[in-house]
Amino acid sequence: MDIYFSRITRRFTAALAATLLGCGSMALTTIATSEKETTVDWKAQWIYMEGVDRNEPGPAPYLRKEFELEAVPSSVVAHVTALGLYELYINGQRVGDGELSPGWTDYHTRVPYQTFEVSDLLREGTNTIGVMLGDGWYCGKMFINRRACYGDYPEFLLQMETPGANGRDILLTTDDSWKTATGPILMSDIYDGEIYDARLEMDGWDRSGFDDSGWESVAMRPLDADVLIEPARIRPVRRMNILSTQKFWKAPNGEWLFDLGQNMVGWAKVRLPSEEGREITIRFAEMLQQDGNLYTENYRSAKSTNIYIARGGSDLEEWEPTFTFHGFRYVGLAGLPEDAVPSADWVEGIVLHTDMDQSGEFACSNDLLNQLQSNIIWGQKGNFLEVPTDCPQRNERLGWTGDAQIFCPTASFNFDVLDFFNKWMIDVRDAQREDGSVPVIAPDGFKSSFRESPAWSDAIYLIPWEIYVRYGDIGILRDNFEAMLAWLDYQKTNSPGLVREETGYGDWLQPYPKNGDNKGDTNRSLIGTAHFAYGAGLTARIAGLIGEVEEAERLKKLAEEVRQVFVETFWLPEGKLSSDTQTAYLLALAFDLLDEEAEVQALDNLIRLIEEADNHLGTGFVGTPLLAPTLTRYGKTKLAYEIVLKETYPSWIFSIHQGATTMWERWNSYSHAEGFGNVAMNSFNHYAYGAIGQWMYETIAGLAPDPDNPGYKHFFVRPQPGGNLTWARATLRTPQGKAGSSWKLSDGKLSIEAIVPEGSTCTVVLPEGSSGEAALNGQAVAVGVAGDLQLGPGSHRIETAFN
């Protein structure tokens, strides 16, 4: 359990509490006073195993230290971190319940630490600390296949303190008196998996009295003056669910396969026959080949394989890895004895993700949409692991900024992501180049060749804005404002005549691209200029909110100039955009780039293109999140329903009919008819297209925030029934309390229920088709000219005729 400073009142850059994982009694750590300060006066030094060759994954270092206490103080805290990953034990008991700690940042800039209250684990006399280290993001494989992107080997840092008369008395630090050796973890790597030889287990290594005479002294180095060691800003990755095997069988290649029924992220906890020296291979897959064997080609070079070598001496041995994770639904066991008869409990799925509270729920009368919602939720769980990754299974797993900004509104409905995105925006700022450009991945401590891209780099203002709207956290706007300005200045400097150059990823993975390119058919200069205009206008609004009046005026002028250039450059005399695509028109309409006459023409062209596609979407990563919301904004919700409920390719429902339990990277990652999509880039857990969840919450169920009153101080209940749905509901735990919107159609009557928390107000907007007369909580009520009702806190029921 952790004592965890959260919520809007805490500012990450001004008053940040460390994550405090409970072991016994709980207490708060001190609070940082600025982003450039730490809460600990570090006397400890980094320690590590010397002489480790990190060209290839090697054995995990084990560390230990015995120390004496005449008496156990009433309060003892241990500040702990690693370059790499760590697992900490005191007197044989594990400290904390976080996994893959201390997490992932740009370690060249900042390293997070955790603080534990550990007095209950200590005793008078001799005490022992034991630590295991893993390569993790620090020195394991990252960035496709590079090793040691941040450093050559894992290192460890610990300082144990107790309150003293003059502040904090230090009881113990990491120094050269610690000892180190290797043990049963022969290799650990995030991409490749873990190899564990149980015969090498060292019973009692983390307890006093263990014979460590064969262990070596650690090497030691001082802290880097230019690297900030700061309290962890988010809860750790934890074990959040356990999935049981749904069925198991023997595959054609002889592997025993276990189906967990759900694509998930984490690892498999296995129970295996105990036969000394037997090597059992544990493989993972999201899908099965048509021949019934595991499909692993889409993992690319990531081995994603664990190997367990049995210790012997019992019926079954139980094991799970420590410093790796996998994305999978199916688990394969190879190397079992020929006469082995497995049972379902031999494999369990341990679901890992950053510990976030689920805050929202959506359900409706359409089972396919409910499955879509489940797929969106599981996609978020699997990819919100320390940073918002694009995928959790192959040799990538990077924090792509485009995917994150596309999905941020939906993510904010499903889970409480305030702290998660505040922390990650620091990673984005750390990754920003000196010239103001924002790379497409963060953290980017290895300074990748992936530079800026429209829609991706625009996360620098799009995500802070969404977090502000949904949580009322104006601090995130202030924290990122200078970075926003730097990105806008970069665009201005690198846009001849204010027209962005043909650069970036375009409308990534648009279906049926005429040019056969993953970047789609929409001109990338058009995409970039549209985002430039919108970003300047949005940042002008942000500047006004935080009191930057002069910047607000300057940016308003810039936004208008870029908007005019957009029209002059891309709007043709015949009333079309130069890129005649769904995405091009969606950008122009959603970003308010056209005058009234051109706006009407753009909408007509958008509808024409949709109708030419038999009411299918024709959008990739850039256009898809805008599609349904923009149609609804312009009164075309019926058409939006038709697109969303399409069951043939390309559509959201298509993948469900192919067996999807998470969101897929491609609209056609797999089909029963044609098999697997492009193996070079084919993730079956890729949340970007789950951005439709925002429309499901806000339009189907009707629960929508009010940007003018952020944090749900005021919000809207404006459901728009359609698509033959008979009911829908959504609830959300907002900063004000629980808000809700639900509706039901029956016998020509529409019943709407609104939940308004204390400290909030709500406007109920009756949908088109309502009679204009309504009853509120059983009493006739006058409906406003706009068909709305103003409500205060409480639960309310509105009834009206509907056709």
URKANOR-V929028 format. One record per backbone hydrogen bond with DSSP energy under -1.0 kcal/mol. CO is the residue of the C=O (numbers start at 1). NH is the residue of the N-H. E is the energy in kcal/mol with one decimal. If there is no record, write none. Layout:
{{CO & NH & E} {CO & NH & E}}
This chain:
{{1 & 22 & -5.5} {3 & 20 & -1.4} {7 & 10 & -1.5} {11 & 15 & -2.8} {13 & 35 & -1.0} {16 & 32 & -2.0} {19 & 115 & -2.1} {20 & 3 & -2.4} {34 & 37 & -1.7} {40 & 42 & -1.4} {46 & 221 & -2.3} {47 & 156 & -2.3} {48 & 219 & -2.9} {61 & 133 & -2.1} {62 & 181 & -1.9} {63 & 131 & -2.5} {64 & 179 & -2.3} {65 & 129 & -2.6} {67 & 127 & -3.2} {69 & 125 & -3.5} {76 & 118 & -2.8} {77 & 161 & -3.0} {78 & 116 & -2.2} {79 & 159 & -2.0} {80 & 114 & -2.7} {81 & 157 & -2.3} {83 & 155 & -1.8} {85 & 134 & -2.3} {87 & 132 & -2.2} {88 & 95 & -2.8} {89 & 130 & -2.5} {90 & 93 & -1.9} {93 & 90 & -2.6} {101 & 86 & -2.4} {105 & 107 & -1.3} {106 & 109 & -2.5} {106 & 110 & -2.5} {109 & 228 & -2.6} {111 & 230 & -2.1} {113 & 232 & -2.4} {114 & 80 & -3.0} {115 & 21 & -1.1} {116 & 78 & -2.5} {118 & 121 & -1.8} {119 & 122 & -1.1} {125 & 69 & -2.1} {127 & 67 & -2.6} {128 & 91 & -3.1} {129 & 65 & -1.9} {130 & 89 & -2.9} {131 & 63 & -2.9} {132 & 87 & -1.8} {134 & 85 & -2.4} {135 & 139 & -1.8} {136 & 140 & -1.2} {138 & 150 & -1.9} {138 & 151 & -1.2} {139 & 148 & -1.2} {142 & 146 & -1.5} {143 & 145 & -1.6} {146 & 142 & -3.5} {155 & 83 & -1.9} {156 & 47 & -2.1} {157 & 81 & -2.3} {158 & 174 & -1.6} {159 & 79 & -2.9} {160 & 171 & -3.0} {160 & 172 & -1.4} {161 & 77 & -2.5} {162 & 169 & -3.4} {164 & 167 & -1.3} {167 & 164 & -3.2} {169 & 162 & -2.2} {172 & 160 & -3.2} {174 & 45 & -2.0} {175 & 178 & -1.4} {178 & 218 & -1.8} {179 & 64 & -2.0} {180 & 216 & -2.6} {181 & 62 & -3.2} {184 & 186 & -1.2} {184 & 197 & -2.7} {185 & 60 & -2.6} {187 & 195 & -2.4} {189 & 193 & -2.3} {191 & 304 & -1.7} {192 & 305 & -2.7} {193 & 189 & -1.9} {194 & 307 & -2.4} {195 & 186 & -2.1} {195 & 187 & -1.2} {196 & 309 & -2.9} {197 & 200 & -2.1} {198 & 201 & -1.4} {202 & 205 & -2.1} {204 & 207 & -2.0} {206 & 92 & -1.5} {207 & 210 & -1.1} {210 & 212 & -1.1} {212 & 215 & -1.9} {216 & 180 & -3.0} {219 & 48 & -1.9} {221 & 46 & -1.6} {224 & 227 & -1.3} {228 & 111 & -2.9} {230 & 113 & -2.1} {236 & 355 & -2.2} {237 & 99 & -3.3} {238 & 353 & -1.4} {241 & 351 & -2.5} {243 & 349 & -3.1} {247 & 259 & -2.8} {249 & 257 & -3.2} {251 & 254 & -2.1} {255 & 251 & -3.5} {256 & 333 & -2.8} {257 & 249 & -1.9} {258 & 331 & -2.2} {259 & 246 & -3.5} {259 & 247 & -1.1} {264 & 328 & -2.6} {265 & 352 & -2.6} {266 & 326 & -3.2} {267 & 350 & -3.2} {269 & 348 & -2.1} {270 & 319 & -2.5} {272 & 317 & -3.2} {273 & 275 & -1.0} {275 & 278 & -2.7} {278 & 310 & -2.6} {280 & 308 & -2.8} {281 & 334 & -2.4} {282 & 306 & -2.8} {283 & 332 & -2.5} {285 & 329 & -2.9} {285 & 330 & -3.0} {287 & 295 & -2.4} {289 & 292 & -1.8} {293 & 289 & -3.7} {296 & 299 & -1.9} {297 & 300 & -1.7} {299 & 302 & -1.9} {306 & 282 & -3.6} {307 & 196 & -3.1} {308 & 280 & -3.1} {309 & 198 & -2.4} {310 & 277 & -2.5} {315 & 274 & -1.8} {317 & 272 & -2.9} {319 & 270 & -2.8} {326 & 266 & -2.5} {328 & 264 & -3.3} {329 & 260 & -2.2} {330 & 285 & -1.9} {331 & 258 & -2.6} {332 & 283 & -2.6} {333 & 256 & -2.4} {334 & 281 & -2.5} {337 & 340 & -2.0} {343 & 346 & -2.1} {344 & 347 & -1.3} {346 & 271 & -2.0} {348 & 269 & -2.6} {349 & 243 & -2.8} {350 & 267 & -1.7} {351 & 240 & -3.0} {353 & 238 & -2.2} {357 & 416 & -2.8} {359 & 733 & -2.2} {361 & 731 & -1.7} {363 & 729 & -2.7} {366 & 370 & -1.8} {367 & 371 & -2.1} {368 & 372 & -2.3} {369 & 373 & -2.4} {370 & 374 & -2.0} {371 & 375 & -2.7} {372 & 376 & -2.4} {373 & 377 & -2.5} {374 & 378 & -2.6} {375 & 379 & -2.1} {376 & 380 & -2.1} {377 & 381 & -2.6} {378 & 382 & -2.3} {379 & 383 & -1.3} {380 & 384 & -1.7} {383 & 389 & -2.5} {384 & 354 & -2.1} {385 & 387 & -2.0} {387 & 385 & -1.1} {387 & 389 & -1.3} {394 & 396 & -2.2} {398 & 390 & -1.8} {398 & 400 & -1.7} {399 & 442 & -1.8} {400 & 404 & -1.6} {401 & 405 & -2.4} {402 & 406 & -2.1} {403 & 407 & -1.7} {404 & 408 & -1.4} {407 & 411 & -2.9} {408 & 412 & -2.1} {410 & 414 & -2.1} {411 & 415 & -2.4} {414 & 359 & -1.4} {414 & 360 & -1.4} {415 & 417 & -1.1} {417 & 421 & -2.6} {418 & 422 & -2.0} {419 & 423 & -2.7} {420 & 424 & -2.1} {421 & 425 & -2.4} {423 & 427 & -1.3} {424 & 428 & -2.2} {425 & 429 & -2.4} {426 & 430 & -2.8} {427 & 431 & -1.4} {428 & 432 & -1.1} {433 & 436 & -1.9} {437 & 433 & -2.6} {440 & 401 & -2.5} {444 & 447 & -2.2} {451 & 440 & -1.2} {453 & 457 & -3.1} {454 & 456 & -1.1} {456 & 459 & -1.8} {457 & 460 & -1.8} {458 & 461 & -1.6} {458 & 462 & -2.4} {459 & 463 & -1.5} {461 & 465 & -1.8} {462 & 466 & -2.0} {463 & 467 & -2.6} {464 & 468 & -2.3} {465 & 469 & -2.6} {466 & 470 & -2.2} {467 & 471 & -2.1} {468 & 472 & -2.3} {469 & 711 & -2.3} {472 & 474 & -1.3} {474 & 478 & -1.7} {475 & 479 & -2.9} {476 & 480 & -1.2} {480 & 484 & -2.2} {481 & 485 & -2.5} {482 & 486 & -2.3} {483 & 487 & -2.0} {484 & 488 & -2.4} {485 & 489 & -2.8} {486 & 490 & -2.2} {487 & 491 & -2.2} {488 & 492 & -2.5} {489 & 493 & -2.6} {490 & 494 & -2.1} {492 & 495 & -1.0} {495 & 498 & -2.8} {496 & 499 & -1.5} {501 & 503 & -1.7} {506 & 508 & -1.7} {507 & 510 & -1.3} {508 & 621 & -2.4} {517 & 520 & -1.8} {518 & 509 & -3.2} {519 & 507 & -1.7} {523 & 527 & -2.1} {524 & 528 & -2.4} {525 & 529 & -2.5} {526 & 530 & -2.4} {527 & 531 & -2.1} {528 & 532 & -2.2} {529 & 533 & -2.4} {530 & 534 & -2.4} {531 & 535 & -3.0} {532 & 536 & -2.2} {533 & 537 & -2.0} {534 & 538 & -2.8} {535 & 539 & -2.6} {536 & 540 & -1.8} {537 & 541 & -1.8} {538 & 542 & -2.3} {539 & 543 & -2.8} {540 & 544 & -1.9} {541 & 545 & -1.7} {542 & 546 & -1.7} {543 & 548 & -2.9} {547 & 549 & -1.5} {548 & 552 & -2.3} {549 & 553 & -2.0} {550 & 554 & -2.3} {551 & 555 & -2.9} {552 & 556 & -2.1} {553 & 557 & -2.0} {554 & 558 & -2.1} {555 & 559 & -3.0} {556 & 560 & -2.2} {557 & 561 & -2.3} {558 & 562 & -2.7} {559 & 563 & -2.4} {560 & 564 & -2.4} {561 & 565 & -2.1} {562 & 566 & -2.6} {563 & 567 & -2.2} {564 & 568 & -2.7} {565 & 569 & -2.4} {566 & 570 & -2.8} {567 & 571 & -1.9} {570 & 578 & -2.2} {572 & 575 & -2.0} {576 & 572 & -3.6} {579 & 581 & -1.9} {581 & 585 & -1.8} {582 & 586 & -2.3} {583 & 587 & -2.4} {584 & 588 & -2.0} {585 & 589 & -2.4} {586 & 590 & -3.1} {587 & 591 & -2.1} {588 & 593 & -2.5} {589 & 592 & -1.2} {595 & 599 & -2.5} {596 & 600 & -1.7} {597 & 601 & -1.8} {598 & 602 & -2.9} {599 & 603 & -2.4} {600 & 604 & -2.1} {601 & 605 & -2.4} {602 & 606 & -2.5} {603 & 607 & -2.5} {604 & 608 & -2.4} {605 & 609 & -2.4} {606 & 610 & -2.2} {607 & 611 & -2.7} {608 & 612 & -2.5} {609 & 613 & -1.1} {610 & 615 & -2.2} {611 & 614 & -1.8} {620 & 624 & -2.4} {623 & 626 & -1.1} {623 & 627 & -1.0} {626 & 630 & -2.2} {627 & 631 & -2.1} {628 & 632 & -2.4} {629 & 633 & -2.3} {630 & 634 & -1.6} {631 & 636 & -3.4} {632 & 635 & -2.0} {636 & 640 & -1.9} {637 & 641 & -2.7} {638 & 642 & -1.9} {639 & 643 & -2.2} {640 & 644 & -2.7} {641 & 645 & -2.5} {643 & 646 & -1.1} {653 & 657 & -1.9} {655 & 660 & -2.4} {656 & 659 & -1.7} {663 & 686 & -2.0} {666 & 669 & -1.2} {669 & 677 & -2.8} {671 & 675 & -2.6} {675 & 671 & -1.8} {678 & 681 & -1.6} {683 & 665 & -2.8} {687 & 690 & -2.4} {688 & 691 & -1.7} {689 & 692 & -1.2} {690 & 693 & -2.3} {691 & 694 & -1.6} {692 & 696 & -1.8} {693 & 697 & -2.4} {694 & 698 & -2.9} {695 & 699 & -2.7} {695 & 700 & -1.6} {696 & 701 & -2.4} {697 & 703 & -2.4} {699 & 720 & -2.2} {702 & 718 & -2.5} {704 & 716 & -3.1} {706 & 709 & -2.1} {709 & 714 & -1.2} {713 & 761 & -1.8} {715 & 763 & -2.3} {716 & 704 & -2.4} {717 & 765 & -2.4} {722 & 725 & -2.0} {726 & 745 & -3.1} {727 & 365 & -1.9} {728 & 743 & -2.5} {729 & 363 & -2.1} {730 & 741 & -2.7} {731 & 361 & -2.1} {732 & 734 & -1.0} {732 & 739 & -3.1} {737 & 734 & -2.6} {739 & 732 & -2.7} {740 & 755 & -2.3} {741 & 730 & -2.5} {742 & 753 & -2.8} {743 & 728 & -1.8} {744 & 751 & -2.6} {746 & 749 & -1.5} {748 & 802 & -2.7} {749 & 746 & -2.3} {750 & 800 & -2.1} {751 & 744 & -2.0} {752 & 798 & -3.4} {753 & 742 & -2.0} {754 & 796 & -2.8} {755 & 740 & -1.8} {756 & 794 & -2.9} {757 & 760 & -1.4} {761 & 715 & -1.6} {762 & 791 & -3.3} {763 & 717 & -2.4} {764 & 789 & -2.3} {767 & 770 & -1.9} {769 & 803 & -1.8} {774 & 781 & -2.4} {775 & 799 & -2.2} {776 & 779 & -1.8} {779 & 776 & -3.4} {784 & 787 & -2.3} {787 & 766 & -3.3} {788 & 784 & -2.4} {789 & 764 & -2.9} {791 & 762 & -2.5} {794 & 756 & -2.8} {796 & 754 & -2.3} {797 & 777 & -3.5} {798 & 752 & -3.4} {799 & 775 & -2.3} {800 & 750 & -3.3} {801 & 771 & -1.6}}
